[in-house]
Amino acid sequence: MSTPKRSRSPLRPPLKKKAEPVGEGKNAHHPRIDDPAREASTTERPQREQQAGRGPASSEAGGEPERLQKVLARLGVGSRREVEEWMAAGKITVNGLPVELGQKVGPGDRVKLNGKLVPLRFGTRTPRVLIYHKPEGEIVSREDPEGRPTVFERLPLLRKGRWIAVGRLDFNTSGLLLFTNDGTLANQLMHPRYELEREYAVRLLGELTEEQIESLTNGIQLEDGLARFTVLSDQGGEGANHWYKVTLSEGRNREVRRMFEAVGLTVSRLMRVRYGPVSLSSRLKRGMWMEMPEDEVCVLAGLPKPQGQRSSRAGDKDKPVKVHRTTPRDRA
């Protein structure tokens, strides 16, 4: 008598067939949309929302939508004011459509400037800041019709974005000049409402009287409004030249020179030595630049210290930052 062959697979209890609820059998489907117009509107709505920067693609890609001018300014494409002018001129599109002022974009959107795709980045990113000692004889502009040297010719090249000058210095004025690749930070450092102090060393042909000092510190009327020094201190001098240190909380065009001209004195030399909390180091000679350490940039921008960054060691605090001397690229 033969014995039944054993199965190698383990015994399993018989599967119980689940009762199918009404309307959910194998022949059941989602309600059919018989109206073609309704079907089109249902499928096209997410696409339109994504094109406008309001759809789920913006949030699902890992970032919340932000205003377009803020995003492009943070990338260093331009200042917020420049971006708003480009938007009004129709130079910027989002997902192939013209943009409106105040429009938001997210990681899923495609932004083009003059037909060229702009790679977007979202989230907190530490900006870069350069400290430059501008010599006399350079203009703070990317191009000059007269062919004069520009400060941008000495700066390191950026793979993405561009350097934005924080304020300006006249052609014949030297001293501290800041650059950043972040338009939001540049706006924060330059906007009058933040009232960041600018400190200058001034050499005059002649010496101020008490009456002139009182006028300059109380306020003197210029063609573009009232101007005053918050600090004016005598630094001494020899012969016809006399040095003063002055502080302003704004940055109007040629303001320091015009204020002294208004009281009858001529500025023979002008040098900016401080901008807000940043002072010009004695190690940084004319025509040289250095990059601000990341932790100092975070303090300047009001950002939290990047996670994972090691705290400064005791020996690193006194370690000098590397300074760079470069030859203007277009004049090498």
Secondary structure as GFF3:
##gff-version 3
##sequence-region A 1 332
A	DSSP	alpha_helix	36	51	.	.	.	ID=ss1
A	DSSP	alpha_helix	56	60	.	.	.	ID=ss2
A	DSSP	beta_strand	66	67	.	.	.	ID=ss3
A	DSSP	alpha_helix	68	74	.	.	.	ID=ss4
A	DSSP	alpha_helix	80	88	.	.	.	ID=ss5
A	DSSP	beta_strand	92	94	.	.	.	ID=ss6
A	DSSP	beta_strand	97	98	.	.	.	ID=ss7
A	DSSP	beta_strand	104	105	.	.	.	ID=ss8
A	DSSP	beta_strand	111	113	.	.	.	ID=ss9
A	DSSP	beta_strand	116	118	.	.	.	ID=ss10
A	DSSP	beta_strand	129	134	.	.	.	ID=ss11
A	DSSP	three_ten_helix	151	154	.	.	.	ID=ss12
A	DSSP	beta_strand	164	166	.	.	.	ID=ss13
A	DSSP	beta_strand	174	180	.	.	.	ID=ss14
A	DSSP	alpha_helix	183	190	.	.	.	ID=ss15
A	DSSP	three_ten_helix	192	194	.	.	.	ID=ss16
A	DSSP	beta_strand	198	205	.	.	.	ID=ss17
A	DSSP	alpha_helix	210	218	.	.	.	ID=ss18
A	DSSP	beta_strand	220	222	.	.	.	ID=ss19
A	DSSP	beta_strand	225	227	.	.	.	ID=ss20
A	DSSP	beta_strand	231	236	.	.	.	ID=ss21
A	DSSP	beta_strand	241	248	.	.	.	ID=ss22
A	DSSP	alpha_helix	255	262	.	.	.	ID=ss23
A	DSSP	beta_strand	267	275	.	.	.	ID=ss24
A	DSSP	beta_strand	278	279	.	.	.	ID=ss25
A	DSSP	beta_strand	288	291	.	.	.	ID=ss26
A	DSSP	alpha_helix	294	301	.	.	.	ID=ss27
A	DSSP	beta_strand	324	325	.	.	.	ID=ss28
A	DSSP	three_ten_helix	329	331	.	.	.	ID=ss29
###
